[in-house]
Structure formats: C-alpha cells, structure tokens
Amino acid sequence: MSSTPSSPLHLAVALDGTGWHPASWREPAARPRDLFTAGYWADLVAEAEAGLLDFVTIEDGLGPQSSHFLEPDERTDQVRGRLDAVLIASRIAPLTRHIGLVPTVVATHTEPFHISKAIATLDYVSTGRAGLRVQITARPNEAAHFGRRTIPPIDAYDSPAAQNLVADLFDEAADYVEAVRRLWDSWEDDAEIRDAATGRFVDRDKLHYIDFEGRHFSVKGPSITPRPPQGQPLVTALAHQTVPYRLVARQADVGYVTPHDAAEARAIVAEIRAEQEAAGRADDRLHVFGDLVVFLDADPARAAARRERLDALAGSPYTGDARIFAGTPGQLANVLEELHGAGLSGFRLRPAVLGHDLPGITRALVPELQRRGLFRSAYEADTLRGLLGLARPANRYAAATV
C-alpha cells in the first residue's frame, strides 16, 4: 500500500488553540479573545475546506495544557483551557460540506459506549464526514479528575515501569476502539423499517449484542444510535514507537507519525506494514501520514525570524515530537514530495500560528502542490472515507447472519 511520488497526496491540519507554538496567542493574527467562541472554530474549518483539505483534527485533553509532558505546570503565559472537541465538531459540521471532522478522544478515562454514539451522531450531523483521533493519557492528575483508577507518577516514558504502563494503556485503547467499532456495527443498515401502516419502526432481529469482553472492560451493546452513514467513521491515532505503531496497525484507518527525514519515514512505514500484516490486516487500506509543525512565509528568512521571535516570547526554543519546518510553501512542497516518495500517503500539518500558517497552507502550499499534480483541484467524494479512498465496510453482524 505504499505511495509513489506521482500519486496524489492527502492533507489534513491539526487545530489546537491558537496554534502549536506556545506563544502563538501573542501574534496579531491569533484572535485569542475568540478562542472559546463557535465562530472562531467555524472560521478555521472554513479556511481548511476552502483549501480542499481532507480533514481537520481537533486537539483535546482531560486536564489543562502543560509545558511538562506528564504533569501540570503553573504557567500563566500560555493558552490554558479548551472547548470539547467532539462538541466543536458537531457545531461546525452543518456549516461545512466536504471536509472531514476528526475530534480527539482520550480512551483512558472515557467510555466506549458514550464515544461510539457521539461519533456516530457526528457522522449523521456531517452526513458521513466524521472520525476520531484516539489517544491515551498517563498523567496522574487527569486520573484524579475521574477517581476510578490511579496512575502512578512516572519520570520519563523510557523507564521500564513507564514502558509497561504505556503498553497497558495502548492495549486498553485497542480494546476501546474494538468495542466502539462493534457498537457502530450493532445496528444493521436496514434495521429501521419506519412503516407507519404496520406500526413497525425497527426490526429487532437486526440489532445485535456485541458482547465485548476484554481485560479492561466489557460492553454488552447494542448501541442506541443506528449504524453511521459511513458504516465505520474514520479511526486515527498518533504514534511514535512500536507499541503505538501496533495500535495503528490493529485498529486505525490513518496513523500519524513523526519522521524527521525520508529514511526514517521509510523505516516507520515498513514497521507499521509489518505490524499490519501480523494483525491480519495486510489487505486493508491503512494510511500513514507524516506530522510536521509549519512556519510558512514567502521569504524563508521571515519564517525563521518569526520562529525566533516566538521562541523569545515563550522563554525557550520550541521543540516537540514532530519535525519543525520554517520556510516557504515551495520549500515545504519539496519536503512533502520527498517524504511522500518514502511511503507516506499524506500529511497532517500543525500550523505554528493558526491565523498565519493555516492560510499559508490553504492559499500558498495547496496551489503549489496542485501545480505539481500532487493534490486535488476539487473535492471528489461526499464522505471522509471516500476522500481517502476507503470503501464503506460491510457490517460484521449482517455478514454473520447471512
């Protein structure tokens, strides 16, 4: 399923606050006063749709943002607080026509049953453009918000104790997605009869118990929401190493990875494909997208200067899990083309400052990719699965009945 350099690539953007740089809210284009309004998010997604992007992801969490990876901080000079990502997506869905909407869901402390019907509802509201980005949390303070379990403090993810904990949380997330997927299938497509003359609204024989029994939880089913328009909304996940690569290979339609060059991209794709085969999914289409943080300007010196200015405001250089690019849209197109040739079928770009770099993507990068024959000139499908070339899957329970 690897891509060739000449095949069209897919593009998504990751929406987070005012942008991915922690000082982004201080830029003139940032609109921090609008951050908790529906209009702010509607404008961002409208811009992304004008650029013909495949989908947007919306970041979320179960605790305030922090400059520390595993614990809260006391900083007051960075954006803190969020709106609920699933509810933002549901609010924006009727204002859009083509772009996919993929809110983040934290599997560690939420229930598969609730999320399955929330994303199924989003798929109805958007007429087939919903997905989710599943993530875990190992933060003790977030566990304390729920009081159902404790998560021991860990100093770093590379200690043996931390690795065991994280592996367990990813196994739980895989079970979580499996339960969600079964719930989406728990109503057959023609379960609703809606025949007023006979008084039959639903065919009860076409609603199925899922009877999911895992190590972490059990779910009886069926859902209370009929099967979504896409059958299975998109499942996506961010992965940085073997354990999360395995989650992507077992359960995702799109995996986001963070290579810093083409050789690393090629190695990551090969590992995910091997895990995909081991999971018995070798014939399934699984997209692997590269994540990059982007500072885009017409002049590369201006992009570099803007990054330096924001770093100075933040008090330290911005670093993250993903490669950071600062330069022109043409230079970024070169990078994407090279990584695309290494097997990545698309990219999820993280705008450093949404008000500046999102238009840089939609109004400058996209036209450049179109000139190179690497990106669509019009939306070619009405559903998110359709945009990504993913077939609408058969219902597992209907197939069993037949």
TORMARRO-925831 format. One line per 2 residues: number of its first residue (from 1); for each residue z, y, x of C-alpha. Coordinates in nm, 2 decimals. Each point is the difference from the previous one (the first is absolute). Layout:
<sites>
NUM = Z Y X | ...
</sites>
This chain:
<sites>
1 = 0.00 0.00 0.00 | -0.03 0.24 0.30
3 = -0.19 0.32 -0.04 | -0.31 0.09 0.20
5 = -0.05 0.36 0.13 | -0.28 0.06 -0.24
7 = 0.18 -0.10 -0.32 | 0.16 0.27 -0.21
9 = 0.37 0.06 0.06 | 0.28 0.07 -0.25
11 = 0.23 0.30 0.02 | 0.34 0.07 -0.15
13 = 0.25 0.27 0.06 | 0.38 -0.03 0.01
15 = 0.18 0.27 -0.19 | 0.35 0.08 0.12
17 = 0.18 0.33 -0.08 | -0.18 0.29 0.16
19 = -0.15 -0.22 0.27 | 0.09 -0.25 0.27
21 = 0.12 0.25 0.26 | 0.37 0.08 -0.07
23 = -0.07 0.37 0.04 | -0.30 0.00 -0.23
25 = 0.19 0.17 -0.28 | 0.01 0.32 0.21
27 = -0.37 0.04 0.02 | -0.17 0.27 -0.22
29 = -0.21 -0.27 -0.18 | 0.29 -0.23 -0.08
31 = 0.13 0.12 -0.35 | 0.36 -0.12 0.05
33 = 0.11 0.18 -0.32 | -0.24 -0.21 -0.20
35 = 0.10 -0.33 0.15 | 0.19 -0.12 -0.31
37 = -0.26 0.10 -0.25 | -0.26 -0.22 -0.17
39 = -0.27 0.26 0.08 | 0.06 -0.03 0.38
41 = -0.07 -0.38 -0.01 | -0.29 0.05 -0.25
43 = -0.17 0.24 0.24 | 0.04 -0.24 0.30
45 = -0.15 -0.29 -0.18 | -0.28 0.22 -0.15
47 = -0.09 0.10 0.36 | 0.00 -0.36 0.11
49 = -0.22 -0.10 -0.29 | -0.24 0.28 0.07
51 = -0.04 -0.16 0.34 | -0.09 -0.34 -0.16
53 = 0.29 -0.17 0.16 | 0.08 -0.36 -0.10
55 = 0.37 0.07 -0.08 | 0.31 0.19 0.08
57 = 0.34 -0.15 0.09 | 0.32 0.19 -0.10
59 = 0.30 -0.05 0.22 | 0.34 -0.07 -0.15
61 = 0.34 -0.13 0.11 | 0.35 -0.08 -0.13
63 = 0.18 0.26 0.21 | -0.06 0.35 0.14
65 = -0.26 0.03 0.28 | 0.15 -0.02 0.34
67 = -0.10 0.07 0.36 | 0.18 -0.32 0.09
69 = -0.18 -0.32 -0.08 | 0.30 -0.20 -0.12
71 = 0.26 0.25 -0.12 | 0.03 0.34 -0.17
73 = 0.01 0.32 0.20 | 0.16 0.35 -0.07
75 = -0.32 0.20 0.06 | -0.06 0.29 -0.24
77 = -0.33 0.13 0.16 | -0.22 -0.28 -0.13
79 = -0.12 -0.10 -0.35 | 0.26 -0.21 -0.18
81 = -0.03 -0.14 -0.35 | -0.28 -0.17 -0.19
83 = -0.14 -0.05 -0.34 | -0.05 -0.36 -0.11
85 = -0.34 -0.13 0.13 | -0.08 -0.22 -0.30
87 = 0.07 0.28 -0.24 | -0.21 0.25 0.20
89 = -0.29 -0.25 -0.01 | 0.04 -0.04 -0.38
91 = 0.01 0.37 -0.05 | -0.32 0.05 0.22
93 = -0.20 -0.29 -0.13 | -0.14 0.16 -0.32
95 = -0.11 0.30 0.20 | -0.22 -0.21 0.23
97 = -0.30 -0.22 -0.07 | -0.09 -0.21 0.31
99 = 0.26 0.01 0.28 | 0.26 -0.28 0.03
101 = 0.37 0.08 -0.02 | 0.23 -0.21 0.21
103 = 0.37 0.10 -0.01 | 0.26 -0.15 0.24
105 = 0.25 -0.25 -0.13 | 0.31 -0.11 0.19
107 = 0.04 -0.37 -0.06 | 0.34 -0.04 0.15
109 = 0.20 0.16 -0.28 | -0.23 0.00 -0.30
111 = -0.09 -0.27 -0.25 | -0.34 -0.17 -0.02
113 = 0.01 0.00 -0.38 | 0.04 0.38 -0.02
115 = -0.26 0.07 0.27 | -0.25 -0.24 -0.15
117 = 0.00 0.18 -0.33 | 0.01 0.34 0.16
119 = -0.32 -0.07 0.21 | -0.16 -0.18 -0.30
121 = 0.07 0.32 -0.20 | -0.15 0.21 0.27
123 = -0.31 -0.22 0.00 | -0.04 0.06 -0.38
125 = 0.06 0.38 0.03 | -0.25 0.02 0.28
127 = -0.25 -0.25 -0.16 | 0.00 -0.23 0.30
129 = 0.09 0.21 0.30 | 0.36 -0.11 0.08
131 = 0.15 -0.16 0.30 | 0.33 -0.01 0.19
133 = 0.12 0.02 0.36 | 0.28 -0.24 0.05
135 = 0.26 0.08 0.26 | 0.35 -0.12 0.11
137 = 0.31 0.20 0.10 | 0.26 -0.11 0.25
139 = 0.21 0.32 -0.04 | 0.37 -0.07 -0.09
141 = 0.03 0.34 -0.18 | -0.28 -0.10 -0.24
143 = 0.16 -0.33 -0.07 | 0.32 0.19 -0.09
145 = -0.19 0.19 -0.27 | -0.03 -0.32 -0.20
147 = 0.32 -0.19 0.09 | -0.16 -0.35 -0.05
149 = -0.02 -0.10 0.37 | 0.10 0.13 0.34
151 = -0.23 0.04 0.29 | 0.17 0.00 0.34
153 = -0.07 0.30 0.23 | -0.25 -0.07 0.28
155 = -0.06 0.21 0.31 | -0.37 -0.09 0.04
157 = -0.26 -0.22 -0.15 | -0.06 -0.19 0.32
159 = 0.35 -0.17 0.02 | 0.01 -0.37 -0.11
161 = 0.24 0.08 -0.29 | -0.23 0.27 -0.12
163 = -0.31 -0.23 0.03 | 0.17 -0.26 -0.21
165 = 0.10 0.26 -0.26 | -0.34 0.15 -0.02
167 = -0.17 -0.34 -0.02 | 0.22 -0.09 -0.29
169 = -0.08 0.33 -0.18 | -0.37 -0.06 0.05
171 = 0.03 -0.35 -0.14 | 0.18 0.15 -0.30
173 = -0.28 0.25 -0.04 | -0.26 -0.28 0.00
175 = 0.19 -0.17 -0.28 | 0.03 0.33 -0.18
177 = -0.38 0.05 0.01 | -0.06 -0.36 -0.11
179 = 0.23 0.06 -0.30 | -0.18 0.33 -0.08
181 = -0.34 -0.17 0.02 | 0.10 -0.28 -0.22
183 = 0.14 0.24 -0.26 | -0.33 0.19 0.00
185 = -0.16 -0.34 -0.09 | 0.26 -0.10 -0.25
187 = -0.22 0.13 -0.29 | -0.34 -0.14 -0.02
189 = -0.28 0.25 -0.04 | -0.06 -0.08 -0.37
191 = 0.37 -0.05 -0.09 | -0.02 0.30 -0.24
193 = -0.17 -0.09 -0.33 | 0.08 0.32 -0.20
195 = -0.13 -0.15 -0.32 | 0.15 0.21 -0.29
197 = -0.16 -0.22 -0.26 | 0.18 -0.32 0.12
199 = 0.31 0.19 0.13 | -0.04 -0.15 0.35
201 = 0.05 0.25 0.27 | 0.05 -0.24 0.29
203 = -0.08 -0.36 0.09 | 0.34 -0.13 0.12
205 = -0.17 -0.30 0.17 | -0.17 0.25 0.24
207 = 0.32 0.15 0.13 | 0.15 -0.20 0.28
209 = 0.34 -0.05 0.16 | -0.04 0.05 0.38
211 = 0.32 -0.19 0.09 | 0.01 0.15 0.34
213 = 0.28 -0.15 0.21 | 0.04 0.14 0.35
215 = 0.27 0.02 0.26 | 0.09 0.36 -0.09
217 = -0.05 0.01 -0.38 | -0.15 -0.17 -0.30
219 = -0.21 0.15 -0.28 | -0.07 -0.17 -0.33
221 = -0.27 0.22 -0.15 | -0.23 0.06 -0.18
223 = -0.05 0.37 0.05 | 0.02 0.24 -0.29
225 = -0.32 0.18 0.11 | -0.34 -0.17 -0.07
227 = -0.21 -0.09 0.30 | -0.11 0.32 0.19
229 = -0.37 0.11 -0.03 | -0.06 -0.11 0.36
231 = 0.17 -0.33 -0.06 | 0.18 0.05 0.33
233 = 0.06 0.36 0.11 | -0.03 0.06 0.38
235 = 0.28 -0.12 0.22 | 0.03 0.18 0.34
237 = 0.25 0.00 0.28 | 0.05 0.17 0.34
239 = 0.05 -0.24 0.29 | 0.08 0.05 0.37
241 = 0.07 -0.35 0.13 | -0.03 -0.38 -0.07
243 = 0.26 -0.02 -0.28 | -0.15 0.27 -0.22
245 = -0.35 -0.11 0.10 | 0.10 -0.33 -0.16
247 = 0.09 0.19 -0.32 | -0.34 0.17 0.00
249 = -0.17 -0.33 0.05 | 0.19 -0.18 -0.27
251 = 0.01 0.26 -0.28 | -0.20 0.32 0.06
253 = -0.35 0.12 -0.09 | 0.03 0.28 0.27
255 = 0.21 0.01 0.31 | 0.06 0.32 0.19
257 = 0.04 -0.04 0.38 | 0.06 0.24 0.29
259 = -0.23 -0.08 0.30 | -0.03 0.27 0.27
261 = -0.34 -0.12 0.12 | -0.29 -0.23 -0.08
263 = 0.14 -0.29 0.21 | 0.33 0.01 -0.18
265 = -0.18 0.02 -0.34 | -0.21 -0.31 0.09
267 = 0.32 -0.19 0.09 | 0.19 0.10 -0.31
269 = -0.29 -0.09 -0.23 | -0.03 -0.34 0.17
271 = 0.37 -0.07 -0.05 | -0.01 0.09 -0.36
273 = -0.31 -0.21 -0.06 | 0.18 -0.30 0.16
275 = 0.30 0.06 -0.22 | -0.23 0.03 -0.30
277 = -0.16 -0.34 0.08 | 0.35 -0.15 0.05
279 = 0.10 0.13 -0.34 | -0.30 -0.17 -0.17
281 = -0.17 0.33 -0.07 | -0.30 -0.02 0.24
283 = -0.25 0.05 -0.28 | 0.18 0.30 -0.15
285 = -0.12 0.34 0.08 | 0.28 0.18 0.19
287 = -0.06 0.36 0.12 | 0.17 0.11 0.32
289 = 0.03 0.38 0.02 | 0.10 0.20 0.31
291 = 0.26 0.28 -0.04 | -0.04 0.33 0.19
293 = 0.19 0.33 -0.02 | -0.26 0.28 0.01
295 = -0.01 0.36 0.10 | -0.35 0.12 -0.08
297 = -0.16 0.33 0.10 | -0.35 0.13 0.08
299 = 0.12 0.06 0.36 | 0.19 -0.27 0.19
301 = 0.21 0.26 0.18 | 0.11 0.14 -0.33
303 = 0.10 -0.35 -0.13 | 0.20 -0.06 0.32
305 = 0.16 0.35 -0.02 | 0.10 -0.06 -0.36
307 = 0.16 -0.33 0.09 | 0.19 0.17 0.29
309 = 0.12 0.28 -0.23 | 0.13 -0.25 -0.26
311 = 0.17 -0.20 0.27 | 0.18 0.32 0.12
313 = 0.11 0.07 -0.35 | 0.14 -0.35 -0.04
315 = 0.18 0.02 0.33 | -0.17 -0.31 0.16
317 = -0.35 -0.16 0.02 | -0.10 -0.19 -0.31
319 = -0.04 -0.37 0.06 | -0.04 -0.28 -0.24
321 = -0.11 -0.35 -0.05 | -0.37 0.09 -0.03
323 = -0.25 0.16 0.24 | 0.00 0.38 -0.02
325 = -0.34 0.17 0.01 | -0.05 0.37 0.06
327 = -0.36 0.12 0.01 | -0.32 0.07 -0.20
329 = -0.13 -0.20 -0.30 | -0.29 -0.11 0.22
331 = 0.23 -0.13 0.27 | 0.21 -0.19 -0.26
333 = -0.32 -0.15 -0.14 | -0.08 -0.14 0.35
335 = 0.35 -0.15 0.01 | -0.03 -0.16 -0.35
337 = -0.35 -0.14 0.08 | 0.14 -0.16 0.32
339 = 0.30 -0.15 -0.18 | -0.23 -0.11 -0.29
341 = -0.21 -0.19 0.25 | 0.32 -0.18 0.11
343 = 0.04 -0.16 -0.34 | 0.19 0.26 -0.21
345 = -0.16 0.04 -0.34 | 0.15 0.33 -0.08
347 = 0.26 0.26 0.09 | 0.31 0.16 -0.16
349 = 0.02 0.35 0.14 | 0.34 0.18 0.01
351 = -0.07 0.37 -0.01 | 0.25 0.18 0.23
353 = 0.00 0.30 -0.24 | -0.13 -0.09 -0.34
355 = -0.11 0.35 -0.09 | -0.21 0.03 0.31
357 = -0.10 -0.35 0.11 | -0.08 -0.16 -0.34
359 = -0.28 0.25 -0.06 | -0.10 -0.06 0.36
361 = -0.05 -0.37 -0.09 | -0.17 0.06 -0.33
363 = -0.22 0.30 0.09 | -0.09 -0.07 0.36
365 = 0.07 -0.36 0.11 | -0.15 -0.15 -0.31
367 = -0.33 0.19 0.03 | -0.02 -0.10 0.36
369 = 0.05 -0.37 -0.08 | -0.26 0.03 -0.28
371 = -0.25 0.14 0.25 | 0.06 -0.31 0.21
373 = -0.05 -0.23 -0.29 | 0.36 -0.12 0.02
375 = 0.14 0.13 -0.33 | -0.10 0.01 -0.37
377 = -0.18 0.29 -0.15 | 0.13 -0.07 -0.35
379 = 0.26 -0.23 -0.16 | -0.17 -0.33 -0.07
381 = 0.26 -0.18 -0.22 | 0.25 0.08 -0.27
383 = 0.30 -0.20 0.13 | 0.18 0.00 0.33
385 = -0.08 -0.37 0.05 | -0.36 0.09 -0.06
387 = 0.00 0.28 0.26 | 0.14 -0.24 0.26
389 = -0.25 -0.28 -0.09 | 0.28 -0.22 -0.14
391 = -0.08 -0.22 -0.29 | 0.22 -0.01 -0.31
393 = 0.20 -0.32 0.04 | 0.02 -0.27 -0.25
395 = 0.33 -0.05 -0.18 | 0.19 -0.28 0.17
397 = 0.15 -0.12 -0.32 | -0.32 0.01 -0.21
399 = -0.17 -0.21 0.27 | 0.29 -0.25 -0.02
401 = -0.03 -0.02 -0.38 | -0.38 -0.06 0.01
</sites>
